[in-house]
Amino acid sequence: MSQATVRPAPTAAPPTWLVTVGLVAVAVNLRTVMASVPPLVQDIGLDLHLGNAALGTLTTLPVLCMGLFAPVAQRVAARVGAAAGVQAAAVCVLLGLLSRFGGGQVWLLYAGTFVAGVGIALGGTLLPGLVKELFPPERSGLVTGLYMLAMMGGAGASSALSVPLRDRLGSWQGSLGSWSVLALVGVLAWLPIWRGHTRLRAADPVVVVPTRLPWKHATAWLVAGYLTIQSVEFYSSLAWLAPTYAARGWDPTHAGYLLSVFTALQLVSGLLGPALADRVHDHRALLIGASVLGLLGQAGLWLAPGAAPWVWAAVLGFGQGASFALGLVLMVDYASTPAASARLAGMAFFFSYTIASLGPATLGALRDATGGFGAVWMVLTVLMLGQVAFAAVLRPGLTRIP
């Protein structure tokens, strides 16, 4: 009796819906570490005897990590796979948030923020490459918008709920640490994607040779320049919007709500911008439009802060949300392969986030020196003109990163 040879079925990639769910669950945690802090800076400062520059560092430190560790992400992906790198990122964010339950110790507060920042760097750098690898080109903008939506949703919720959670849990430490529950969901949701991706790599192994970042590529520098200014604008606004109005006599809860408006409008524009990018060939129209909206919001906060703060926060958030999401789309558009996308992200994030990390603390020091926030918003308004200029030169015909 003859025997038939049974061949193992080919290993399939994780289902698209499962990858999308896991991606969203991880992305929702990539900004809570930073966005949950500003509404509580007065409590933290009084409790730990920290000045505005030191408090700004709580927002600065994760951004610095996002820059310094972005090049490391590609080496991690080359060694263990991008999905495994994202799993490690989710675990780092979870550990960093858990440490905040003991944030009454200054060293532990900053150490946990550093660990979470490393996780944000790995996850934020590897996700664009995974989008290019696991989704068809005509869906890359929509998927980018979805994880942008999740990321800004996490930021908006954490800024709006920081003060109510403090009141409910009895301490700012409990409020900051409570976001570890959401981080645990991200860790668990990504597990099946990690396992599926690992099996896929084992069934079809490839030799991945780490390639240098595209430092000599003109297109990469244009993307990095655009993202640098956008990142300075976003993280500085995130750090000082709520404290600006708390200093004007607002209740901390309402100042937190103002920050949540800033982040909530990014939910809309962060999804809308990339979705439109799938249909608009020349992305300059979207990039310039988003940058001009950001300019109007910054100018309003500088020149007429008491006139319409909710409007300025909404306009600024809408502009900045679209600006950042479109920047993520650029990393897919200007890369010829998923590996090239990861290399472009590594370079652009290293350069942009390292410089942007100086923003919150530097502007906090400027606020200490001038005694008010007017100079802070003046600097951010003038700087926004540079973002408009970079947006104008990011045309479709630029050479792609090989």
C-alpha positions as CSV (number, residue, x, y, z in Angstrom):
1,M,0.0,0.0,0.0
2,S,1.5,3.3,-1.1
3,Q,1.8,6.2,1.2
4,A,1.2,9.8,0.1
5,T,3.7,12.4,1.0
6,V,2.2,14.9,3.3
7,R,3.6,18.4,2.9
8,P,3.1,21.0,5.6
9,A,0.7,23.7,4.7
10,P,2.5,27.0,4.0
11,T,2.5,29.3,6.9
12,A,0.1,32.2,6.3
13,A,0.7,35.7,7.5
14,P,-1.5,36.9,10.4
15,P,-5.0,37.9,9.2
16,T,-5.3,41.5,8.3
17,W,-8.1,42.2,10.9
18,L,-6.0,40.7,13.6
19,V,-2.9,42.8,12.7
20,T,-5.1,45.9,12.6
21,V,-6.6,45.2,16.1
22,G,-3.1,44.6,17.5
23,L,-1.6,47.6,15.9
24,V,-4.4,49.9,17.3
25,A,-4.0,48.3,20.8
26,V,-0.3,49.1,20.8
27,A,-0.6,52.5,19.2
28,V,-3.1,53.7,21.8
29,N,-0.3,53.5,24.4
30,L,2.3,55.5,22.5
31,R,1.4,58.9,23.9
32,T,-0.3,58.3,27.3
33,V,3.1,58.5,29.1
34,M,3.5,62.1,28.0
35,A,-0.1,63.3,27.7
36,S,-1.1,62.3,31.2
37,V,1.5,64.5,32.8
38,P,0.7,68.2,31.9
39,P,-2.6,68.5,33.8
40,L,-0.8,67.3,36.9
41,V,2.4,69.3,36.7
42,Q,1.4,71.6,39.6
43,D,0.7,68.7,41.9
44,I,4.0,67.0,40.8
45,G,6.0,70.2,41.1
46,L,4.7,71.0,44.6
47,D,5.1,67.4,45.8
48,L,8.6,66.8,44.5
49,H,9.8,70.5,44.6
50,L,10.5,70.6,40.8
51,G,10.7,73.8,38.7
52,N,9.1,74.3,35.2
53,A,12.3,73.1,33.4
54,A,12.5,69.9,35.4
55,L,8.7,69.3,34.9
56,G,9.2,69.9,31.2
57,T,11.7,67.1,31.2
58,L,9.0,64.6,32.0
59,T,7.7,65.3,28.5
60,T,11.1,65.8,27.1
61,L,12.7,62.5,28.2
62,P,10.4,60.2,26.2
63,V,10.9,62.4,23.1
64,L,14.7,62.2,23.6
65,C,14.4,58.4,23.9
66,M,12.3,58.4,20.7
67,G,15.2,60.1,18.9
68,L,18.2,58.3,20.4
69,F,16.7,54.8,20.2
70,A,15.0,55.1,16.8
71,P,18.2,53.8,15.0
72,V,18.3,50.8,17.5
73,A,14.8,49.7,16.3
74,Q,16.0,48.6,12.9
75,R,18.8,46.5,14.4
76,V,16.3,44.9,16.8
77,A,14.0,44.2,13.8
78,A,16.9,42.7,11.9
79,R,17.8,40.4,14.7
80,V,14.4,39.2,16.0
81,G,11.8,40.6,13.6
82,A,9.8,43.8,13.6
83,A,6.8,42.2,15.3
84,A,9.0,40.9,18.1
85,G,10.4,44.4,18.4
86,V,7.0,45.9,18.8
87,Q,6.2,43.3,21.5
88,A,9.3,44.4,23.4
89,A,8.2,48.0,22.9
90,A,4.7,47.3,24.4
91,V,6.3,45.6,27.4
92,C,8.7,48.6,28.0
93,V,5.7,51.0,28.0
94,L,3.9,48.7,30.5
95,L,6.8,48.6,32.9
96,G,7.4,52.3,32.6
97,L,3.8,53.1,33.5
98,L,3.7,50.6,36.3
99,S,6.7,52.3,37.9
100,R,4.7,55.5,38.2
101,F,2.8,54.0,41.1
102,G,6.0,54.7,43.0
103,G,6.5,58.1,41.4
104,G,6.8,59.8,44.8
105,Q,10.5,58.9,44.4
106,V,12.0,61.4,41.9
107,W,14.5,58.9,40.5
108,L,11.8,56.2,40.0
109,L,9.5,58.7,38.2
110,Y,12.2,59.6,35.7
111,A,13.6,56.0,35.4
112,G,10.1,54.7,34.5
113,T,9.6,57.6,32.0
114,F,12.9,56.6,30.4
115,V,12.0,52.9,30.1
116,A,8.6,53.8,28.6
117,G,10.4,56.2,26.2
118,V,12.5,53.4,24.9
119,G,9.4,51.4,24.2
120,I,7.8,54.3,22.4
121,A,10.9,54.7,20.3
122,L,10.9,51.0,19.2
123,G,7.2,50.9,18.5
124,G,6.9,54.2,16.7
125,T,9.8,53.4,14.5
126,L,8.8,49.9,13.5
127,L,5.1,50.4,12.9
128,P,5.4,52.3,9.6
129,G,7.6,49.4,8.1
130,L,5.0,46.8,9.3
131,V,2.2,48.8,7.7
132,K,4.2,48.7,4.4
133,E,4.9,45.0,4.8
134,L,1.5,43.7,5.9
135,F,-1.0,46.0,4.0
136,P,-1.4,46.7,0.3
137,P,-0.3,50.2,-0.9
138,E,-3.8,51.4,-1.5
139,R,-4.6,50.8,2.2
140,S,-1.4,52.2,3.8
141,G,-2.9,55.7,4.3
142,L,-6.1,54.4,5.9
143,V,-4.2,52.0,8.2
144,T,-1.7,54.8,9.1
145,G,-4.7,56.9,10.0
146,L,-6.2,54.2,12.2
147,Y,-3.1,53.9,14.4
148,M,-2.8,57.6,14.4
149,L,-6.4,57.8,15.6
150,A,-5.6,55.3,18.3
151,M,-2.4,57.1,19.4
152,M,-4.1,60.5,19.6
153,G,-7.2,58.9,21.2
154,G,-4.9,57.6,24.0
155,A,-3.4,61.0,24.4
156,G,-6.7,62.7,24.5
157,A,-8.2,60.3,27.1
158,S,-5.1,60.5,29.3
159,S,-5.0,64.3,29.3
160,A,-8.8,64.6,30.0
161,L,-8.9,62.0,32.7
162,S,-5.7,62.7,34.6
163,V,-7.3,65.1,37.1
164,P,-10.5,63.0,37.6
165,L,-8.4,59.9,38.1
166,R,-6.3,61.7,40.6
167,D,-9.4,62.7,42.5
168,R,-10.8,59.2,42.3
169,L,-7.6,57.4,43.2
170,G,-6.3,59.9,45.7
171,S,-2.9,60.7,44.2
172,W,-1.2,61.9,41.1
173,Q,0.9,58.7,41.2
174,G,-2.2,56.5,41.0
175,S,-3.5,58.6,38.1
176,L,-0.3,58.3,36.1
177,G,0.1,54.6,36.9
178,S,-3.5,53.6,36.1
179,W,-2.7,53.8,32.4
180,S,-0.7,50.6,32.8
181,V,-4.0,48.8,32.4
182,L,-4.3,50.0,28.9
183,A,-0.7,49.1,28.2
184,L,-1.4,45.5,29.4
185,V,-4.2,45.3,26.8
186,G,-1.7,46.3,24.2
187,V,0.9,43.7,25.3
188,L,-1.8,40.9,25.2
189,A,-3.3,42.0,21.9
190,W,0.0,42.0,20.1
191,L,1.0,38.5,21.3
192,P,-0.8,36.6,18.4
193,I,0.7,39.0,15.8
194,W,4.2,38.4,17.2
195,R,3.7,34.6,17.2
196,G,2.3,34.6,13.7
197,H,5.0,36.8,12.3
198,T,7.7,34.7,14.0
199,R,6.3,31.5,12.4
200,L,6.2,33.2,9.1
201,R,9.9,34.3,9.4
202,A,10.8,30.7,10.5
203,A,9.0,29.2,7.5
204,D,10.6,31.6,5.0
205,P,13.9,32.8,6.6
206,V,15.7,35.6,5.0
207,V,19.1,37.1,5.8
208,V,18.7,40.6,7.0
209,V,21.8,42.7,6.6
210,P,21.6,45.9,8.7
211,T,21.9,48.8,6.4
212,R,23.1,52.3,7.3
213,L,20.6,55.0,7.8
214,P,20.1,57.2,4.7
215,W,22.2,60.1,6.0
216,K,23.3,61.1,2.4
217,H,19.9,61.0,0.9
218,A,18.3,64.5,0.2
219,T,14.8,63.2,0.4
220,A,15.4,61.7,3.9
221,W,16.7,65.1,5.1
222,L,13.6,66.9,3.8
223,V,11.4,64.4,5.7
224,A,13.5,64.7,8.8
225,G,13.4,68.6,8.6
226,Y,9.6,68.6,8.3
227,L,9.2,66.2,11.2
228,T,11.7,68.0,13.4
229,I,9.7,71.2,13.4
230,Q,6.4,69.4,13.6
231,S,7.7,67.4,16.6
232,V,9.0,70.5,18.4
233,E,5.6,72.2,17.9
234,F,3.5,69.2,19.0
235,Y,5.5,68.2,22.1
236,S,6.0,71.7,23.3
237,S,2.3,72.5,22.9
238,L,1.4,69.2,24.6
239,A,3.6,70.1,27.6
240,W,2.6,73.8,28.1
241,L,-1.0,74.3,26.8
242,A,-2.7,73.2,30.0
243,P,-0.1,74.9,32.3
244,T,-0.6,78.1,30.3
245,Y,-4.2,78.4,31.3
246,A,-3.7,77.0,34.8
247,A,-1.4,80.0,35.2
248,R,-4.2,82.3,34.0
249,G,-6.4,81.0,36.9
250,W,-8.2,78.1,35.2
251,D,-9.2,75.1,37.3
252,P,-6.7,72.3,36.6
253,T,-9.6,70.0,35.4
254,H,-10.7,72.6,32.8
255,A,-7.1,73.1,31.7
256,G,-6.9,69.4,31.2
257,Y,-10.1,69.5,29.2
258,L,-8.6,72.2,27.0
259,L,-5.6,69.9,26.3
260,S,-8.0,67.1,25.6
261,V,-9.7,69.3,22.9
262,F,-6.2,69.8,21.4
263,T,-5.6,66.0,21.3
264,A,-9.2,65.1,20.4
265,L,-9.2,67.1,17.2
266,Q,-6.1,65.2,16.2
267,L,-8.3,62.1,16.2
268,V,-10.3,63.6,13.3
269,S,-7.5,65.0,11.3
270,G,-5.1,62.1,12.0
271,L,-7.5,59.8,10.3
272,L,-8.8,62.2,7.6
273,G,-5.3,63.3,6.5
274,P,-3.9,59.9,5.6
275,A,-7.3,58.8,4.1
276,L,-7.2,61.8,1.8
277,A,-3.5,61.0,1.0
278,D,-4.7,57.7,-0.6
279,R,-6.7,59.8,-3.1
280,V,-4.5,62.9,-3.6
281,H,-1.4,62.5,-5.7
282,D,0.4,65.7,-4.7
283,H,0.5,65.6,-0.9
284,R,1.7,69.2,-0.7
285,A,-1.8,70.5,-0.7
286,L,-2.6,68.5,2.4
287,L,0.8,69.2,4.1
288,I,0.6,73.0,3.6
289,G,-3.1,73.2,4.6
290,A,-2.4,71.3,7.8
291,S,0.7,73.4,8.6
292,V,-1.2,76.7,8.0
293,L,-3.9,75.6,10.4
294,G,-1.2,74.9,13.0
295,L,0.2,78.3,12.4
296,L,-3.2,80.0,13.0
297,G,-3.7,78.1,16.3
298,Q,-0.2,79.0,17.6
299,A,-0.7,82.7,16.6
300,G,-4.0,82.8,18.4
301,L,-2.5,81.4,21.6
302,W,0.3,84.0,21.4
303,L,-1.6,87.1,20.3
304,A,-5.1,86.6,21.8
305,P,-4.9,83.8,24.4
306,G,-8.0,85.0,26.3
307,A,-10.2,85.6,23.3
308,A,-11.0,82.1,22.1
309,P,-8.8,79.4,23.8
310,W,-11.1,76.5,22.9
311,V,-11.0,77.6,19.2
312,W,-7.2,78.0,19.2
313,A,-6.7,74.6,20.9
314,A,-9.0,73.0,18.3
315,V,-7.4,74.6,15.3
316,L,-3.9,73.8,16.5
317,G,-4.8,70.2,17.3
318,F,-6.5,69.7,13.9
319,G,-3.5,71.1,12.1
320,Q,-0.9,69.2,14.1
321,G,-2.8,65.9,14.0
322,A,-2.9,66.0,10.2
323,S,0.7,67.2,10.0
324,F,2.0,64.3,12.0
325,A,-0.1,61.6,10.3
326,L,0.9,62.9,6.9
327,G,4.5,62.7,8.1
328,L,4.0,59.0,8.7
329,V,2.6,58.6,5.3
330,L,5.7,60.2,3.8
331,M,7.8,57.4,5.4
332,V,5.8,54.9,3.3
333,D,5.6,57.0,0.1
334,Y,9.3,57.9,-0.1
335,A,10.6,54.3,0.7
336,S,10.9,51.6,-2.0
337,T,10.7,48.7,0.4
338,P,9.6,47.9,4.0
339,A,13.2,47.9,5.1
340,A,13.8,51.3,3.4
341,S,10.7,52.6,5.3
342,A,12.2,51.4,8.6
343,R,15.6,53.0,7.7
344,L,13.9,56.3,6.8
345,A,11.9,56.2,10.0
346,G,15.0,55.5,12.0
347,M,16.9,58.5,10.6
348,A,14.0,60.9,10.6
349,F,12.9,60.0,14.2
350,F,16.5,60.1,15.4
351,F,17.0,63.6,14.1
352,S,13.6,65.0,14.7
353,Y,12.9,63.6,18.2
354,T,16.4,64.3,19.5
355,I,16.0,68.0,18.6
356,A,12.3,68.1,19.6
357,S,13.2,66.7,23.0
358,L,14.8,70.1,23.8
359,G,11.6,71.9,23.2
360,P,9.5,71.5,26.4
361,A,12.3,72.0,28.8
362,T,13.8,74.9,26.9
363,L,10.5,76.6,26.6
364,G,9.9,75.9,30.3
365,A,13.1,77.6,31.1
366,L,12.0,80.5,28.8
367,R,8.8,80.7,30.8
368,D,10.8,80.8,34.1
369,A,13.0,83.6,32.7
370,T,10.2,85.8,31.4
371,G,7.6,85.0,34.0
372,G,4.9,84.2,31.5
373,F,3.9,82.0,28.6
374,G,3.7,84.7,25.9
375,A,7.2,84.2,24.8
376,V,6.7,80.5,24.5
377,W,3.8,80.8,22.1
378,M,5.6,83.5,20.1
379,V,8.6,81.2,19.5
380,L,6.3,78.4,18.5
381,T,4.4,80.7,16.1
382,V,7.6,81.8,14.3
383,L,8.9,78.3,14.1
384,M,5.7,77.1,12.4
385,L,6.7,79.1,9.4
386,G,9.5,76.7,8.8
387,Q,7.0,73.8,8.8
388,V,5.0,75.5,6.1
389,A,8.3,75.9,4.1
390,F,9.2,72.3,4.3
391,A,5.7,71.2,3.4
392,A,6.0,73.2,0.2
393,V,9.0,71.3,-1.1
394,L,7.9,67.7,-0.3
395,R,6.7,67.1,-3.9
396,P,5.7,63.6,-5.3
397,G,8.7,63.3,-7.7
398,L,11.4,63.2,-5.0
399,T,13.8,60.3,-5.2
400,R,12.7,57.4,-3.0
401,I,15.0,55.8,-0.4
402,P,16.3,52.5,-1.9
